[in-house]
Amino acid sequence: MSAPDTTTEPTGSTGPTEPSEPAEPAGRIEPASPERLIYFSDAVVAIAITLLALELPVPGADAHGDAGVRHFLREHLTEYVAFLVSFAAIAMQWMLHQRVFRYVRGLSGGAIRWNLLWLLLIVVTPFTTKLLTSEADAFRTQFIVYAAGQALTGLCFRLTVADLRRSGLLRQDAPREVIAETLAWVDATIVTFAVSIPVALVTHWASLCWALLPVAQKLLRRVTS
């Protein structure tokens, strides 16, 4: 008679052990997905543009008849022009943002922080626009606050892109020509608004500097190409 088999399988074993997957290297952190920041940025830009429109003056009961309404609109023409300028500035910033972020494959902490500062300055634009057109007798201060806000907005976006590049988070298929042209617009925004600040110290026509934005973009594009 043969001896009974006394070998036993380890408790809890259900079959052959499958090879375990290799563990992730310690300290390795995948870059954050850019989608949430893109959607958040779009929402903040939309809110800022809406706030701009809400600040537009509307004729009240004291504007009698067609002549009264026309007179009211002429009186507040400066505010309507400032609205269009600020709308164009925010819209351009948004277009430049989406042109770059369509090629972003991840986010670094620095890029997130600079993007949040960019959004802060975007959402402050309705305030600086209202300050620019207020009845306060302080043209230089009003103008400098507005122009500095626009220049800093461009600078924060420039630093966002710089951090993305430094971190290698722009996709390899990002067209160099598109990125270069976009950055030329950003740099032109910074330059034109920054240059208008000292001009405002000597003349009330300093805002004409902003009309040179397309010219500045072409010059900067040639210099950097």
Secondary structure as the mmCIF struct_conf table of DSSP 4:
data_model
#
loop_
_struct_conf.conf_type_id
_struct_conf.id
_struct_conf.beg_label_comp_id
_struct_conf.beg_label_asym_id
_struct_conf.beg_label_seq_id
_struct_conf.end_label_comp_id
_struct_conf.end_label_asym_id
_struct_conf.end_label_seq_id
HELX_LH_PP_P HELX_LH_PP_P1 SER A 2 ASP A 5
HELX_LH_PP_P HELX_LH_PP_P2 GLU A 9 PRO A 10
TURN_TY1_P TURN_TY1_P1 THR A 11 GLY A 12
BEND BEND1 GLY A 15 PRO A 16
HELX_LH_PP_P HELX_LH_PP_P3 THR A 17 PRO A 25
TURN_TY1_P TURN_TY1_P2 ALA A 26 GLY A 27
HELX_LH_PP_P HELX_LH_PP_P4 GLU A 30 PRO A 31
STRN STRN1 ALA A 32 ALA A 32
HELX_LH_PP_P HELX_LH_PP_P5 SER A 33 SER A 33
BEND BEND2 PRO A 34 PRO A 34
HELX_RH_AL_P HELX_RH_AL_P1 GLU A 35 LEU A 54
TURN_TY1_P TURN_TY1_P3 GLU A 55 GLU A 55
BEND BEND3 LEU A 56 LEU A 56
TURN_TY1_P TURN_TY1_P4 ALA A 61 ASP A 62
BEND BEND4 ALA A 63 ALA A 63
HELX_RH_AL_P HELX_RH_AL_P2 GLY A 65 GLU A 75
TURN_TY1_P TURN_TY1_P5 HIS A 76 HIS A 76
HELX_RH_AL_P HELX_RH_AL_P3 LEU A 77 PHE A 101
TURN_TY1_P TURN_TY1_P6 ARG A 102 TYR A 103
STRN STRN2 VAL A 104 VAL A 104
STRN STRN3 LEU A 107 LEU A 107
HELX_RH_AL_P HELX_RH_AL_P4 GLY A 109 LEU A 132
TURN_TY1_P TURN_TY1_P7 THR A 133 THR A 133
BEND BEND5 SER A 134 GLU A 135
BEND BEND6 ASP A 137 ASP A 137
HELX_RH_AL_P HELX_RH_AL_P5 PHE A 139 ARG A 166
TURN_TY1_P TURN_TY1_P8 SER A 167 GLY A 168
STRN STRN4 LEU A 170 LEU A 170
TURN_TY1_P TURN_TY1_P9 GLN A 172 ASP A 173
HELX_RH_AL_P HELX_RH_AL_P6 ARG A 176 ALA A 200
TURN_TY1_P TURN_TY1_P10 LEU A 201 VAL A 202
TURN_TY1_P TURN_TY1_P11 HIS A 204 TRP A 205
HELX_RH_3T_P HELX_RH_3T_P1 ALA A 206 LEU A 212
HELX_RH_AL_P HELX_RH_AL_P7 LEU A 213 THR A 224
#
